């Protein structure tokens, strides 16, 4: 099960991140995860929000440049070694991770990781083979 991630291209200037998150907050959009990568000229803000379609519309109407990307969210036991064990499985299955980051959400003793990989179908099959179910939008309270 994929979740939609919003990637917003931001100018690398003071206040740009604050303006973007304020715009979402003022419109009642709840951030569930956030990651930012930057270069000298721009940054890429990656977000999981409670209503991706609505958030994208708001951002686009304010002139933001963005993309929506399907990502996989996996719930792990919140204990030492859980991430390492999952990464061992992905490595053995030859899954290339383009990037990953964590969700703010922490439910029932689980921590949640977001994965963008080069082959979603291969990742889904490998997770199923190892008895790992991707987290659904409903589990995360996403629309």
N, CA, C and O atoms as a GROMACS GRO file, in nm:
protein
  572
    1UNK      N    1   0.086  -0.118   0.000
    1UNK     CA    2   0.000   0.000   0.000
    1UNK      C    3   0.089   0.123   0.000
    1UNK      O    4   0.173   0.140   0.089
    2UNK      N    5   0.071   0.207  -0.099
    2UNK     CA    6   0.149   0.330  -0.107
    2UNK      C    7   0.074   0.446  -0.043
    2UNK      O    8  -0.048   0.450  -0.037
    3UNK      N    9   0.153   0.540   0.005
    3UNK     CA   10   0.106   0.666   0.061
    3UNK      C   11   0.160   0.775  -0.029
    3UNK      O   12   0.272   0.764  -0.078
    4UNK      N   13   0.083   0.881  -0.052
    4UNK     CA   14   0.131   0.991  -0.135
    4UNK      C   15   0.217   1.087  -0.053
    4UNK      O   16   0.176   1.138   0.051
    5UNK      N   17   0.336   1.110  -0.104
    5UNK     CA   18   0.429   1.206  -0.046
    5UNK      C   19   0.427   1.331  -0.134
    5UNK      O   20   0.422   1.321  -0.257
    6UNK      N   21   0.430   1.446  -0.073
    6UNK     CA   22   0.440   1.572  -0.148
    6UNK      C   23   0.584   1.620  -0.138
    6UNK      O   24   0.640   1.630  -0.028
    7UNK      N   25   0.644   1.650  -0.252
    7UNK     CA   26   0.777   1.709  -0.256
    7UNK      C   27   0.763   1.850  -0.311
    7UNK      O   28   0.714   1.870  -0.422
    8UNK      N   29   0.806   1.948  -0.232
    8UNK     CA   30   0.796   2.088  -0.271
    8UNK      C   31   0.936   2.142  -0.293
    8UNK      O   32   1.025   2.124  -0.209
    9UNK      N   33   0.956   2.209  -0.405
    9UNK     CA   34   1.085   2.271  -0.434
    9UNK      C   35   1.085   2.411  -0.376
    9UNK      O   36   0.999   2.493  -0.409
   10UNK      N   37   1.180   2.439  -0.288
   10UNK     CA   38   1.188   2.566  -0.218
   10UNK      C   39   1.315   2.641  -0.254
   10UNK      O   40   1.421   2.580  -0.273
   11UNK      N   41   1.304   2.772  -0.262
   11UNK     CA   42   1.424   2.855  -0.274
   11UNK      C   43   1.506   2.837  -0.146
   11UNK      O   44   1.450   2.821  -0.038
   12UNK      N   45   1.635   2.840  -0.160
   12UNK     CA   46   1.721   2.830  -0.042
   12UNK      C   47   1.739   2.971   0.014
   12UNK      O   48   1.841   3.037  -0.008
   13UNK      N   49   1.635   3.015   0.089
   13UNK     CA   50   1.640   3.147   0.152
   13UNK      C   51   1.574   3.140   0.289
   13UNK      O   52   1.488   3.055   0.313
   14UNK      N   53   1.613   3.226   0.376
   14UNK     CA   54   1.560   3.230   0.511
   14UNK      C   55   1.409   3.249   0.509
   14UNK      O   56   1.358   3.336   0.439
   15UNK      N   57   1.339   3.168   0.586
   15UNK     CA   58   1.195   3.182   0.602
   15UNK      C   59   1.110   3.101   0.506
   15UNK      O   60   0.989   3.089   0.528
   16UNK      N   61   1.169   3.045   0.400
   16UNK     CA   62   1.090   2.970   0.301
   16UNK      C   63   1.021   2.849   0.364
   16UNK      O   64   0.904   2.823   0.336
   17UNK      N   65   1.092   2.776   0.447
   17UNK     CA   66   1.034   2.659   0.512
   17UNK      C   67   0.923   2.701   0.609
   17UNK      O   68   0.817   2.639   0.614
   18UNK      N   69   0.949   2.806   0.684
   18UNK     CA   70   0.847   2.857   0.778
   18UNK      C   71   0.721   2.900   0.704
   18UNK      O   72   0.610   2.871   0.748
   19UNK      N   73   0.737   2.970   0.592
   19UNK     CA   74   0.621   3.016   0.514
   19UNK      C   75   0.539   2.897   0.464
   19UNK      O   76   0.416   2.900   0.468
   20UNK      N   77   0.607   2.794   0.417
   20UNK     CA   78   0.537   2.678   0.362
   20UNK      C   79   0.462   2.602   0.471
   20UNK      O   80   0.346   2.565   0.452
   21UNK      N   81   0.527   2.578   0.583
   21UNK     CA   82   0.459   2.505   0.691
   21UNK      C   83   0.348   2.589   0.753
   21UNK      O   84   0.246   2.535   0.796
   22UNK      N   85   0.364   2.720   0.758
   22UNK     CA   86   0.259   2.810   0.809
   22UNK      C   87   0.138   2.805   0.718
   22UNK      O   88   0.024   2.801   0.765
   23UNK      N   89   0.160   2.806   0.586
   23UNK     CA   90   0.050   2.799   0.490
   23UNK      C   91  -0.032   2.672   0.514
   23UNK      O   92  -0.155   2.677   0.515
   24UNK      N   93   0.035   2.561   0.532
   24UNK     CA   94  -0.036   2.436   0.558
   24UNK      C   95  -0.108   2.440   0.692
   24UNK      O   96  -0.224   2.400   0.702
   25UNK      N   97  -0.040   2.489   0.796
   25UNK     CA   98  -0.101   2.497   0.929
   25UNK      C   99  -0.225   2.585   0.927
   25UNK      O  100  -0.328   2.549   0.985
   26UNK      N  101  -0.216   2.700   0.862
   26UNK     CA  102  -0.330   2.793   0.857
   26UNK      C  103  -0.450   2.735   0.784
   26UNK      O  104  -0.562   2.782   0.799
   27UNK      N  105  -0.424   2.631   0.703
   27UNK     CA  106  -0.532   2.565   0.630
   27UNK      C  107  -0.570   2.430   0.691
   27UNK      O  108  -0.640   2.351   0.629
   28UNK      N  109  -0.524   2.406   0.813
   28UNK     CA  110  -0.564   2.285   0.886
   28UNK      C  111  -0.503   2.157   0.836
   28UNK      O  112  -0.558   2.049   0.861
   29UNK      N  113  -0.390   2.164   0.768
   29UNK     CA  114  -0.321   2.044   0.719
   29UNK      C  115  -0.224   1.998   0.828
   29UNK      O  116  -0.142   2.075   0.877
   30UNK      N  117  -0.236   1.870   0.864
   30UNK     CA  118  -0.152   1.812   0.969
   30UNK      C  119  -0.034   1.739   0.908
   30UNK      O  120  -0.051   1.647   0.828
   31UNK      N  121   0.087   1.780   0.946
   31UNK     CA  122   0.209   1.713   0.900
   31UNK      C  123   0.227   1.583   0.977
   31UNK      O  124   0.215   1.582   1.100
   32UNK      N  125   0.256   1.475   0.906
   32UNK     CA  126   0.284   1.346   0.970
   32UNK      C  127   0.431   1.310   0.960
   32UNK      O  128   0.482   1.235   1.042
   33UNK      N  129   0.500   1.364   0.858
   33UNK     CA  130   0.643   1.342   0.842
   33UNK      C  131   0.698   1.455   0.758
   33UNK      O  132   0.627   1.513   0.675
   34UNK      N  133   0.824   1.487   0.780
   34UNK     CA  134   0.887   1.595   0.704
   34UNK      C  135   1.036   1.564   0.692
   34UNK      O  136   1.100   1.518   0.787
   35UNK      N  137   1.089   1.592   0.575
   35UNK     CA  138   1.231   1.574   0.549
   35UNK      C  139   1.271   1.684   0.451
   35UNK      O  140   1.195   1.718   0.360
   36UNK      N  141   1.389   1.738   0.470
   36UNK     CA  142   1.435   1.840   0.375
   36UNK      C  143   1.578   1.808   0.333
   36UNK      O  144   1.664   1.775   0.416
   37UNK      N  145   1.600   1.819   0.203
   37UNK     CA  146   1.734   1.805   0.146
   37UNK      C  147   1.763   1.937   0.076
   37UNK      O  148   1.673   1.998   0.018
   38UNK      N  149   1.887   1.980   0.081
   38UNK     CA  150   1.915   2.111   0.022
   38UNK      C  151   2.044   2.111  -0.056
   38UNK      O  152   2.135   2.030  -0.034
   39UNK      N  153   2.048   2.205  -0.150
   39UNK     CA  154   2.169   2.236  -0.225
   39UNK      C  155   2.193   2.385  -0.203
   39UNK      O  156   2.124   2.450  -0.125
   40UNK      N  157   2.290   2.438  -0.271
   40UNK     CA  158   2.320   2.580  -0.255
   40UNK      C  159   2.205   2.669  -0.303
   40UNK      O  160   2.185   2.779  -0.251
   41UNK      N  161   2.129   2.622  -0.402
   41UNK     CA  162   2.026   2.706  -0.464
   41UNK      C  163   1.883   2.675  -0.423
   41UNK      O  164   1.799   2.764  -0.423
   42UNK      N  165   1.854   2.551  -0.388
   42UNK     CA  166   1.716   2.515  -0.356
   42UNK      C  167   1.714   2.399  -0.257
   42UNK      O  168   1.815   2.333  -0.232
   43UNK      N  169   1.596   2.376  -0.203
   43UNK     CA  170   1.574   2.262  -0.115
   43UNK      C  171   1.455   2.182  -0.164
   43UNK      O  172   1.369   2.234  -0.236
   44UNK      N  173   1.450   2.057  -0.126
   44UNK     CA  174   1.335   1.973  -0.155
   44UNK      C  175   1.275   1.933  -0.022
   44UNK      O  176   1.338   1.862   0.057
   45UNK      N  177   1.154   1.979   0.002
   45UNK     CA  178   1.080   1.949   0.123
   45UNK      C  179   0.989   1.831   0.092
   45UNK      O  180   0.899   1.842   0.009
   46UNK      N  181   1.012   1.719   0.160
   46UNK     CA  182   0.928   1.600   0.142
   46UNK      C  183   0.838   1.589   0.263
   46UNK      O  184   0.883   1.601   0.378
   47UNK      N  185   0.709   1.566   0.237
   47UNK     CA  186   0.612   1.562   0.347
   47UNK      C  187   0.509   1.452   0.327
   47UNK      O  188   0.470   1.421   0.214
   48UNK      N  189   0.467   1.395   0.438
   48UNK     CA  190   0.346   1.314   0.443
   48UNK      C  191   0.250   1.398   0.526
   48UNK      O  192   0.283   1.440   0.637
   49UNK      N  193   0.131   1.421   0.473
   49UNK     CA  194   0.030   1.503   0.541
   49UNK      C  195  -0.100   1.425   0.550
   49UNK      O  196  -0.117   1.323   0.483
   50UNK      N  197  -0.191   1.473   0.634
   50UNK     CA  198  -0.316   1.401   0.653
   50UNK      C  199  -0.408   1.404   0.532
   50UNK      O  200  -0.491   1.315   0.518
   51UNK      N  201  -0.396   1.503   0.445
   51UNK     CA  202  -0.479   1.513   0.324
   51UNK      C  203  -0.392   1.565   0.210
   51UNK      O  204  -0.384   1.686   0.186
   52UNK      N  205  -0.326   1.472   0.140
   52UNK     CA  206  -0.228   1.509   0.038
   52UNK      C  207  -0.292   1.586  -0.078
   52UNK      O  208  -0.233   1.684  -0.126
   53UNK      N  209  -0.409   1.545  -0.123
   53UNK     CA  210  -0.472   1.614  -0.237
   53UNK      C  211  -0.505   1.759  -0.202
   53UNK      O  212  -0.480   1.850  -0.280
   54UNK      N  213  -0.562   1.778  -0.086
   54UNK     CA  214  -0.598   1.914  -0.043
   54UNK      C  215  -0.473   1.999  -0.023
   54UNK      O  216  -0.469   2.115  -0.064
   55UNK      N  217  -0.371   1.942   0.041
   55UNK     CA  218  -0.247   2.015   0.065
   55UNK      C  219  -0.182   2.054  -0.068
   55UNK      O  220  -0.134   2.167  -0.083
   56UNK      N  221  -0.180   1.962  -0.163
   56UNK     CA  222  -0.121   1.993  -0.293
   56UNK      C  223  -0.195   2.107  -0.361
   56UNK      O  224  -0.133   2.196  -0.420
   57UNK      N  225  -0.327   2.106  -0.353
   57UNK     CA  226  -0.406   2.214  -0.411
   57UNK      C  227  -0.374   2.348  -0.349
   57UNK      O  228  -0.362   2.449  -0.419
   58UNK      N  229  -0.362   2.350  -0.218
   58UNK     CA  230  -0.330   2.474  -0.147
   58UNK      C  231  -0.192   2.525  -0.189
   58UNK      O  232  -0.175   2.643  -0.219
   59UNK      N  233  -0.096   2.435  -0.190
   59UNK     CA  234   0.041   2.475  -0.226
   59UNK      C  235   0.049   2.523  -0.371
   59UNK      O  236   0.114   2.624  -0.400
   60UNK      N  237  -0.017   2.452  -0.461
   60UNK     CA  238  -0.017   2.493  -0.602
   60UNK      C  239  -0.083   2.629  -0.620
   60UNK      O  240  -0.036   2.711  -0.700
   61UNK      N  241  -0.191   2.654  -0.547
   61UNK     CA  242  -0.261   2.782  -0.560
   61UNK      C  243  -0.176   2.898  -0.509
   61UNK      O  244  -0.204   3.014  -0.540
   62UNK      N  245  -0.074   2.868  -0.431
   62UNK     CA  246   0.017   2.971  -0.381
   62UNK      C  247   0.149   2.972  -0.457
   62UNK      O  248   0.248   3.029  -0.410
   63UNK      N  249   0.151   2.910  -0.574
   63UNK     CA  250   0.266   2.917  -0.662
   63UNK      C  251   0.379   2.820  -0.633
   63UNK      O  252   0.488   2.834  -0.689
   64UNK      N  253   0.356   2.723  -0.548
   64UNK     CA  254   0.461   2.626  -0.518
   64UNK      C  255   0.476   2.527  -0.634
   64UNK      O  256   0.380   2.494  -0.703
   65UNK      N  257   0.598   2.483  -0.652
   65UNK     CA  258   0.628   2.378  -0.749
   65UNK      C  259   0.641   2.249  -0.670
   65UNK      O  260   0.720   2.241  -0.576
   66UNK      N  261   0.562   2.147  -0.708
   66UNK     CA  262   0.563   2.025  -0.629
   66UNK      C  263   0.539   1.902  -0.715
   66UNK      O  264   0.495   1.912  -0.830
   67UNK      N  265   0.567   1.788  -0.658
   67UNK     CA  266   0.533   1.659  -0.718
   67UNK      C  267   0.469   1.573  -0.610
   67UNK      O  268   0.492   1.593  -0.491
   68UNK      N  269   0.388   1.478  -0.653
   68UNK     CA  270   0.331   1.377  -0.563
   68UNK      C  271   0.398   1.245  -0.602
   68UNK      O  272   0.403   1.208  -0.719
   69UNK      N  273   0.448   1.176  -0.501
   69UNK     CA  274   0.521   1.053  -0.523
   69UNK      C  275   0.467   0.943  -0.432
   69UNK      O  276   0.449   0.966  -0.312
   70UNK      N  277   0.442   0.823  -0.486
   70UNK     CA  278   0.402   0.714  -0.398
   70UNK      C  279   0.524   0.663  -0.320
   70UNK      O  280   0.631   0.641  -0.377
   71UNK      N  281   0.506   0.646  -0.191
   71UNK     CA  282   0.611   0.591  -0.104
   71UNK      C  283   0.548   0.480  -0.020
   71UNK      O  284   0.426   0.473  -0.007
   72UNK      N  285   0.631   0.396   0.037
   72UNK     CA  286   0.585   0.287   0.121
   72UNK      C  287   0.619   0.319   0.265
   72UNK      O  288   0.732   0.358   0.296
   73UNK      N  289   0.523   0.302   0.354
   73UNK     CA  290   0.546   0.323   0.497
   73UNK      C  291   0.541   0.187   0.565
   73UNK      O  292   0.449   0.108   0.543
   74UNK      N  293   0.641   0.159   0.647
   74UNK     CA  294   0.650   0.032   0.718
   74UNK      C  295   0.655   0.061   0.868
   74UNK      O  296   0.729   0.148   0.913
   75UNK      N  297   0.575  -0.014   0.944
   75UNK     CA  298   0.576  -0.004   1.089
   75UNK      C  299   0.675  -0.104   1.146
   75UNK      O  300   0.671  -0.222   1.111
   76UNK      N  301   0.761  -0.058   1.233
   76UNK     CA  302   0.862  -0.144   1.296
   76UNK      C  303   0.842  -0.142   1.446
   76UNK      O  304   0.795  -0.043   1.502
   77UNK      N  305   0.877  -0.251   1.513
   77UNK     CA  306   0.877  -0.249   1.658
   77UNK      C  307   0.973  -0.139   1.703
   77UNK      O  308   1.083  -0.127   1.650
   78UNK      N  309   0.932  -0.061   1.798
   78UNK     CA  310   1.015   0.049   1.847
   78UNK      C  311   1.114  -0.007   1.949
   78UNK      O  312   1.099   0.009   2.070
   79UNK      N  313   1.217  -0.072   1.896
   79UNK     CA  314   1.321  -0.131   1.979
   79UNK      C  315   1.451  -0.137   1.900
   79UNK      O  316   1.448  -0.137   1.777
   80UNK      N  317   1.564  -0.143   1.968
   80UNK     CA  318   1.692  -0.149   1.898
   80UNK      C  319   1.699  -0.268   1.802
   80UNK      O  320   1.662  -0.380   1.836
   81UNK      N  321   1.747  -0.241   1.682
   81UNK     CA  322   1.768  -0.346   1.583
   81UNK      C  323   1.656  -0.363   1.482
   81UNK      O  324   1.677  -0.428   1.380
   82UNK      N  325   1.539  -0.307   1.507
   82UNK     CA  326   1.427  -0.327   1.414
   82UNK      C  327   1.457  -0.270   1.276
   82UNK      O  328   1.432  -0.336   1.175
   83UNK      N  329   1.509  -0.150   1.270
   83UNK     CA  330   1.542  -0.091   1.140
   83UNK      C  331   1.654  -0.168   1.073
   83UNK      O  332   1.648  -0.196   0.953
   84UNK      N  333   1.757  -0.204   1.150
   84UNK     CA  334   1.869  -0.280   1.094
   84UNK      C  335   1.820  -0.412   1.034
   84UNK      O  336   1.864  -0.452   0.927
   85UNK      N  337   1.727  -0.480   1.104
   85UNK     CA  338   1.674  -0.606   1.053
   85UNK      C  339   1.599  -0.586   0.922
   85UNK      O  340   1.615  -0.665   0.828
   86UNK      N  341   1.517  -0.481   0.914
   86UNK     CA  342   1.445  -0.454   0.790
   86UNK      C  343   1.542  -0.420   0.678
   86UNK      O  344   1.526  -0.466   0.565
   87UNK      N  345   1.641  -0.339   0.707
   87UNK     CA  346   1.739  -0.302   0.604
   87UNK      C  347   1.819  -0.424   0.557
   87UNK      O  348   1.856  -0.431   0.440
   88UNK      N  349   1.846  -0.520   0.646
   88UNK     CA  350   1.911  -0.645   0.606
   88UNK      C  351   1.824  -0.720   0.505
   88UNK      O  352   1.874  -0.773   0.406
   89UNK      N  353   1.692  -0.724   0.531
   89UNK     CA  354   1.599  -0.792   0.440
   89UNK      C  355   1.599  -0.722   0.304
   89UNK      O  356   1.604  -0.789   0.201
   90UNK      N  357   1.594  -0.589   0.304
   90UNK     CA  358   1.593  -0.515   0.178
   90UNK      C  359   1.724  -0.534   0.102
   90UNK      O  360   1.724  -0.548  -0.020
   91UNK      N  361   1.834  -0.534   0.174
   91UNK     CA  362   1.964  -0.555   0.111
   91UNK      C  363   1.973  -0.694   0.049
   91UNK      O  364   2.017  -0.709  -0.065
   92UNK      N  365   1.931  -0.796   0.124
   92UNK     CA  366   1.934  -0.933   0.072
   92UNK      C  367   1.843  -0.948  -0.050
   92UNK      O  368   1.872  -1.026  -0.140
   93UNK      N  369   1.734  -0.872  -0.051
   93UNK     CA  370   1.641  -0.875  -0.164
   93UNK      C  371   1.681  -0.782  -0.277
   93UNK      O  372   1.609  -0.768  -0.376
   94UNK      N  373   1.796  -0.718  -0.263
   94UNK     CA  374   1.851  -0.626  -0.364
   94UNK      C  375   1.755  -0.512  -0.396
   94UNK      O  376   1.734  -0.477  -0.512
   95UNK      N  377   1.697  -0.454  -0.290
   95UNK     CA  378   1.612  -0.336  -0.305
   95UNK      C  379   1.699  -0.213  -0.286
   95UNK      O  380   1.763  -0.196  -0.183
   96UNK      N  381   1.700  -0.127  -0.387
   96UNK     CA  382   1.775  -0.002  -0.378
   96UNK      C  383   1.687   0.105  -0.316
   96UNK      O  384   1.579   0.134  -0.366
   97UNK      N  385   1.734   0.164  -0.207
   97UNK     CA  386   1.660   0.271  -0.139
   97UNK      C  387   1.707   0.405  -0.195
   97UNK      O  388   1.826   0.438  -0.187
   98UNK      N  389   1.615   0.481  -0.251
   98UNK     CA  390   1.650   0.614  -0.300
   98UNK      C  391   1.664   0.710  -0.183
   98UNK      O  392   1.757   0.791  -0.178
   99UNK      N  393   1.571   0.702  -0.087
   99UNK     CA  394   1.578   0.778   0.036
   99UNK      C  395   1.479   0.721   0.135
   99UNK      O  396   1.390   0.644   0.097
  100UNK      N  397   1.494   0.758   0.262
  100UNK     CA  398   1.401   0.716   0.366
  100UNK      C  399   1.403   0.819   0.477
  100UNK      O  400   1.499   0.894   0.493
  101UNK      N  401   1.297   0.822   0.554
  101UNK     CA  402   1.288   0.910   0.670
  101UNK      C  403   1.179   0.857   0.761
  101UNK      O  404   1.103   0.768   0.723
  102UNK      N  405   1.170   0.911   0.880
  102UNK     CA  406   1.075   0.861   0.980
  102UNK      C  407   0.951   0.949   0.988
  102UNK      O  408   0.956   1.069   0.960
  103UNK      N  409   0.838   0.888   1.026
  103UNK     CA  410   0.716   0.962   1.055
  103UNK      C  411   0.720   1.010   1.199
  103UNK      O  412   0.790   0.953   1.283
  104UNK      N  413   0.646   1.117   1.226
  104UNK     CA  414   0.630   1.164   1.363
  104UNK      C  415   0.549   1.064   1.445
  104UNK      O  416   0.567   1.052   1.566
  105UNK      N  417   0.461   0.993   1.376
  105UNK     CA  418   0.366   0.903   1.440
  105UNK      C  419   0.436   0.790   1.515
  105UNK      O  420   0.533   0.732   1.467
  106UNK      N  421   0.386   0.762   1.632
  106UNK     CA  422   0.436   0.653   1.715
  106UNK      C  423   0.314   0.591   1.781
  106UNK      O  424   0.259   0.646   1.877
  107UNK      N  425   0.271   0.478   1.729
  107UNK     CA  426   0.147   0.415   1.775
  107UNK      C  427   0.175   0.272   1.822
  107UNK      O  428   0.246   0.196   1.755
  108UNK      N  429   0.121   0.237   1.936
  108UNK     CA  430   0.124   0.100   1.985
  108UNK      C  431   0.263   0.038   1.981
  108UNK      O  432   0.279  -0.076   1.937
  109UNK      N  433   0.363   0.111   2.027
  109UNK     CA  434   0.498   0.056   2.034
  109UNK      C  435   0.568   0.039   1.901
  109UNK      O  436   0.665  -0.036   1.891
  110UNK      N  437   0.518   0.108   1.799
  110UNK     CA  438   0.580   0.099   1.667
  110UNK      C  439   0.635   0.235   1.625
  110UNK      O  440   0.580   0.339   1.660
  111UNK      N  441   0.742   0.230   1.551
  111UNK     CA  442   0.797   0.347   1.485
  111UNK      C  443   0.772   0.326   1.335
  111UNK      O  444   0.768   0.211   1.289
  112UNK      N  445   0.755   0.432   1.260
  112UNK     CA  446   0.719   0.420   1.119
  112UNK      C  447   0.825   0.484   1.031
  112UNK      O  448   0.870   0.596   1.056
  113UNK      N  449   0.865   0.410   0.926
  113UNK     CA  450   0.965   0.457   0.831
  113UNK      C  451   0.903   0.469   0.693
  113UNK      O  452   0.823   0.384   0.652
  114UNK      N  453   0.941   0.575   0.622
  114UNK     CA  454   0.897   0.600   0.485
  114UNK      C  455   1.010   0.558   0.392
  114UNK      O  456   1.125   0.596   0.413
  115UNK      N  457   0.978   0.481   0.290
  115UNK     CA  458   1.077   0.436   0.193
  115UNK      C  459   1.037   0.473   0.052
  115UNK      O  460   0.923   0.450   0.011
  116UNK      N  461   1.129   0.529  -0.022
  116UNK     CA  462   1.116   0.548  -0.166
  116UNK      C  463   1.222   0.458  -0.226
  116UNK      O  464   1.341   0.475  -0.200
  117UNK      N  465   1.178   0.362  -0.307
  117UNK     CA  466   1.269   0.264  -0.365
  117UNK      C  467   1.257   0.266  -0.516
  117UNK      O  468   1.166   0.327  -0.572
  118UNK      N  469   1.350   0.198  -0.581
  118UNK     CA  470   1.351   0.197  -0.727
  118UNK      C  471   1.249   0.100  -0.785
  118UNK      O  472   1.212   0.114  -0.901
  119UNK      N  473   1.202   0.003  -0.706
  119UNK     CA  474   1.109  -0.097  -0.756
  119UNK      C  475   1.003  -0.127  -0.649
  119UNK      O  476   1.025  -0.211  -0.561
  120UNK      N  477   0.889  -0.059  -0.657
  120UNK     CA  478   0.782  -0.074  -0.558
  120UNK      C  479   0.726  -0.216  -0.555
  120UNK      O  480   0.700  -0.271  -0.447
  121UNK      N  481   0.707  -0.276  -0.672
  121UNK     CA  482   0.650  -0.412  -0.678
  121UNK      C  483   0.743  -0.512  -0.611
  121UNK      O  484   0.698  -0.600  -0.538
  122UNK      N  485   0.871  -0.499  -0.635
  122UNK     CA  486   0.970  -0.588  -0.574
  122UNK      C  487   0.972  -0.570  -0.422
  122UNK      O  488   0.982  -0.667  -0.348
  123UNK      N  489   0.962  -0.445  -0.378
  123UNK     CA  490   0.957  -0.418  -0.234
  123UNK      C  491   0.833  -0.481  -0.173
  123UNK      O  492   0.843  -0.546  -0.068
  124UNK      N  493   0.718  -0.465  -0.234
  124UNK     CA  494   0.593  -0.522  -0.182
  124UNK      C  495   0.602  -0.673  -0.170
  124UNK      O  496   0.561  -0.731  -0.070
  125UNK      N  497   0.656  -0.737  -0.273
  125UNK     CA  498   0.671  -0.882  -0.272
  125UNK      C  499   0.767  -0.928  -0.162
  125UNK      O  500   0.741  -1.026  -0.093
  126UNK      N  501   0.876  -0.855  -0.146
  126UNK     CA  502   0.975  -0.891  -0.044
  126UNK      C  503   0.919  -0.872   0.096
  126UNK      O  504   0.941  -0.956   0.184
  127UNK      N  505   0.846  -0.764   0.118
  127UNK     CA  506   0.784  -0.742   0.249
  127UNK      C  507   0.685  -0.855   0.279
  127UNK      O  508   0.686  -0.910   0.389
  128UNK      N  509   0.601  -0.889   0.182
  128UNK     CA  510   0.502  -0.995   0.202
  128UNK      C  511   0.570  -1.128   0.232
  128UNK      O  512   0.527  -1.202   0.320
  129UNK      N  513   0.676  -1.158   0.160
  129UNK     CA  514   0.751  -1.284   0.181
  129UNK      C  515   0.805  -1.292   0.323
  129UNK      O  516   0.818  -1.401   0.378
  130UNK      N  517   0.836  -1.178   0.382
  130UNK     CA  518   0.892  -1.173   0.517
  130UNK      C  519   0.788  -1.141   0.624
  130UNK      O  520   0.822  -1.110   0.738
  131UNK      N  521   0.661  -1.147   0.586
  131UNK     CA  522   0.553  -1.126   0.682
  131UNK      C  523   0.542  -0.983   0.732
  131UNK      O  524   0.494  -0.960   0.843
  132UNK      N  525   0.584  -0.888   0.650
  132UNK     CA  526   0.579  -0.747   0.687
  132UNK      C  527   0.475  -0.678   0.600
  132UNK      O  528   0.485  -0.679   0.478
  133UNK      N  529   0.376  -0.620   0.664
  133UNK     CA  530   0.269  -0.552   0.590
  133UNK      C  531   0.297  -0.403   0.587
  133UNK      O  532   0.318  -0.342   0.692
  134UNK      N  533   0.296  -0.343   0.468
  134UNK     CA  534   0.306  -0.196   0.464
  134UNK      C  535   0.189  -0.135   0.541
  134UNK      O  536   0.082  -0.194   0.550
  135UNK      N  537   0.210  -0.020   0.593
  135UNK     CA  538   0.109   0.051   0.670
  135UNK      C  539   0.011   0.115   0.571
  135UNK      O  540   0.051   0.168   0.468
  136UNK      N  541  -0.116   0.109   0.604
  136UNK     CA  542  -0.218   0.168   0.516
  136UNK      C  543  -0.241   0.314   0.553
  136UNK      O  544  -0.205   0.360   0.661
  137UNK      N  545  -0.302   0.386   0.460
  137UNK     CA  546  -0.339   0.525   0.485
  137UNK      C  547  -0.432   0.534   0.605
  137UNK      O  548  -0.420   0.625   0.688
  138UNK      N  549  -0.523   0.439   0.614
  138UNK     CA  550  -0.621   0.440   0.723
  138UNK      C  551  -0.553   0.426   0.860
  138UNK      O  552  -0.590   0.492   0.956
  139UNK      N  553  -0.452   0.337   0.866
  139UNK     CA  554  -0.379   0.319   0.992
  139UNK      C  555  -0.314   0.448   1.038
  139UNK      O  556  -0.302   0.473   1.158
  140UNK      N  557  -0.273   0.531   0.943
  140UNK     CA  558  -0.206   0.656   0.975
  140UNK      C  559  -0.302   0.774   0.984
  140UNK      O  560  -0.261   0.886   1.015
  141UNK      N  561  -0.430   0.748   0.959
  141UNK     CA  562  -0.529   0.855   0.964
  141UNK      C  563  -0.517   0.952   0.848
  141UNK      O  564  -0.546   1.070   0.862
  142UNK      N  565  -0.474   0.902   0.731
  142UNK     CA  566  -0.459   0.986   0.612
  142UNK      C  567  -0.581   0.970   0.522
  142UNK      O  568  -0.646   0.866   0.520
  143UNK      N  569  -0.610   1.076   0.447
  143UNK     CA  570  -0.722   1.073   0.352
  143UNK      C  571  -0.673   1.031   0.216
  143UNK      O  572  -0.752   1.021   0.122
   0.00000   0.00000   0.00000
